[in-house]
Each structure stands twice: as C-alpha cells, then as structure tokens.
Amino acid sequence: MHGTFPLSQDSRRLIRLWRVVRDGMPSVGRYRRYIMAMVGPLAIIWFLTAAYLLVANDRFDSKMTLILPGSGVGGSMNVESIGQATANTASAFSSTTLSPTENYKRLLMSDLVLRNAADQAGEPADGFPAPSVKLIDQTNLIELRMPGGSPEQSQRRMEALRAAFLEELDNLREDEAAKRESADAARIGELESKVDDAQEALLAFQGETGLVSLDQFASRISVLDDLRGKERDRRTQLSETGATASRLASSLSISLTQARQALLLKADPVFQELLTRYAKTVGEVTQQGATLGGAHGTMEELDMERSELRDALASRGSGLSGLTKSKVLAFADLSVSEGRGRLMEMFVAQDGGRAGTAGALGEIRRQIAEQESDTEKLVEQASRLADLVRDLRVAEAVFSSALARLDTNKSDPFASYPLVQTLETPSLPRSRAAPSPVIALAGAMGASLLVIFGFLLLWLRQPLIRKILPNA
C-alpha cells in the first residue's frame, strides 16, 4: 500500500475528458475531421445567403425631409382711448422639455395617420408599413423613409403619408381653435355682461341725480366761485356808494328824506314857476324898500303880491310833498340853488345805487348759501359718478382688449402645432434598398471568418492550454 486511494469511475471519466481537451484527439485523420466539421456551418451560411438574395422580395425606399421653422411671432394693436392687445407666440423650440419634432415623429407613426395614408394610397390598412423616422440632431429636420415593392409604390405611399400627416395637423389645429373659441366666447360673454351692468348703473345714477358728467360738476363749482367773486364785487361797490352818500349828506347838511322832498319840489314846473315869481317879487320888494317907505302904495302892492305868492307856493309844495306849509317854505332856498340841487340829485342817486347793490348782494348771498348747501351732496354724487365712469371705462377697455386679443390669436394658427414645410419631396428610388448583394456577401464572409477562427482556436487549444496551465 503506498497511501493512495482508488479513484472512482466518475473521476476517471473526468480525467480522460480533460486529457482529450488538452491533448486533442489522436492525430490520425485530424485534418479531415476539422475540414468536415467546418464544411457544415460554412455551407449553411452561404446557402442562407444565396436563398436570401434569390428569394427575398425587392424593397425600394422613398425618402422625404420635413423642416419646422423655429422662430416665434408677435403682434400688438393699440385702440385709441380703449386699450391695447398684444399677442406673442414663443418659438416652439424655446422649451427645453418639449420637442415638437418628437411630437411630430409620434404623430407620423400613429395608427390614425397610417390608416388615413393607407386609404389615400388605396391599400389595406393592415398591409401599410410604418415609416422609418429619424430626427437630425441640432436641426429642425425630420427624415423619413417609406418602403415599397416598387419605386412608384414607395413614392405613392410617402405622398399619402405626407397628405395624411398634414391633414391630421390641420384637424388638430381646427379642434384647438374651436375649443379655444368656445372658451373665449364664454369669457367674452362675461365681459360683455359686465359692460352692460356698468352702463346700466351709470345711466340709472345720471337719471336719478341729473349729474351727467364731471364737466357738469366742475361747471357747478365754477358757478359757485363766480358767485363768490360777484359777492366780493358787490360788497366793494356797496361800501363805495355808502361812503359817497355819507359824504354828500355831510356836505349838504340834510337827510336823505329832505333831499328827496327838495328834488320833488324842484321837479314840479308849477311850483318852480311860483318859486321864480316869488323870488322876483322878493327881489323887487328889497329893491323898492331901499328908496320907498313901507306905507308907500307900491310897497303895499309888492308885499301883498309876495304874500299871495308865498301862500300859493306853500300850498302847492304841501300838496306835492305832504309837508306843512312852513316846512315847504323852509325848502324854498334849497330848491332854488342849482348847485345844491345837483348835489342832492347825486345824493339820491347814490342812495338808490346803494339800495340796488344791497339787493343784488342779498340775492347773490342767497344763491351762494343755496349752492353751498348742495355742495357736499354734489361732491358725493361726483365721486360716485367718477367711480361709475371708471368702472365702465375699465369694463369697456377689458372687453375691447379681449376682442382684439381674440382676433390676434386667430391670426397665428401655428402657436401649438408649428408650421411644417417639405424640404425634400417624396423621392422616386433609383435603386432597390434590399436585398443588397454587397451587404449579404459581406455578412456571409464575416460569418465564415468567425467559423474558421473558431475552428482555428480549437486546433490550437493544446499549446494554448499548456502555456496557460503548464502544470495541468
């Protein structure tokens, strides 16, 4: 016994398998076995390649390129005394999270667009292929490829796809516009109702108060200011006429009543005639008395005439003025003096002017008091009127701006769905895209090389294993 244990049957099998892997099979017939082993895979590869080239249907690809303009639009409209409407549409590519090209790619491959394209191309929807869509980086370009059994079929399919895509875009834009218009119409209705309410409130207030505009309020305040100015002028005029009348009364040493009575006597022609004759008789008496005695017949006649004239003068004056005869005779000298008569006329005229001024002043003050009593109420009404006018103007401005904004929004139907232009129209393929002999042969040759390389590694496994595992 050498201290070794007998190996089991399974262990012996593993050792024999390892030796076969390490040393290979016996060298007798090795080349033939390797060649026969490679023939099978190579034959399959080239058989499949030939079958693909001979049996596969021809495929032609029509190409088309779409482009999306990237600039936004904007507009502004000013309506005089109403408001301003501004519409700005940002570029569809200004957002970092949303890409219109990705949206359009999904739309191009949607079932709805493909079905409509199939209907326009006159083909069944189940057999209409989906296009190959490629987005060009750093551009707004969308590149499409559409397969077909012939150049004409692929081009016709691409034309149908483009028409269906643009038609669906128009449908989306129209649907968006209709929904927006419906929402805007409801908003416009609310704004119009506010304008009507504001206008009704203003008209009701104007009819109730009679205050139509703020200009009317300013006119009433201006009237009050004018009345106050007139009141100051009348007070000045009243003071002036009063001072003049007082000065004349002092100069004449008579009262106003006496001045009026003297002027009344002066204005009567009969009284003035009697007064003139009486003055003439008095003059003759004085003249004759200087040379004749009182008992002279002439003097007696003159005295008698003077007495008669004085009685007649006193009676006439008493009947005109209501004064006693003695008071009438006391006014005789005053009435005779022309200078004093003019002063008395001025005195009476000043008094009359003062009375007129006083009356006008009283009326002006009454009007001022009336206006001032209404001023506080008028100010409140004007404040309320200003609020109502402002509310109406704001409502009209908002309503008009909303209408203008609605019109400006309609002017850009590409706000949500950007404009699409065809950069390259659907092409008519000049050559088939598949099957490609060059690609098929290159693939077969590559597969053949891989098979040969695999068998080569299998052939060289013994030296490689010994080099990697020298003690194995």
Secondary structure, DSSP 4 states (H G I P E B T S, - for coil): --S--PPPHHHHHHHHHHHHHHH-S-STTHHHHHHHHHHHHHHHHHHHHHHHHHHSPPBEEEEEEEE-----EEEEEEETTTEEEEEEE--TT--SS--HHHHHHHHHTSHHHHHHHHHHHTS-GGGPPPPEEEEPTTSSEEEEEEEESSHHHHHHHHHHHHHHHHHHHHHHHHHHHHHHHHHHHHHHHHHHHHHHHHHHHHHHHHHHH----HHHHHHHHHHHHHHHHHHHHHHHHHHHHHHHHHHHHHHHT--HHHHHHHHHHHH-HHHHHHHHHHHHHHHHHHHHHTTS-TTSHHHHHHHHHHHHHHHHHHHHHHHHH---HHHHHHTHHHHH-HHHHHHHHHHHHHHHHHHHHHHHHHHHHHHHHHHHHHHHHHHHHHHHHHHHHHHHHHHHHHHHHHHHHHHHHHT-TTSSS---EEEEPPP--SS--BS-HHHHHHHHHHHHHHHHHHHHHHHTHHHHHHHH-TT-
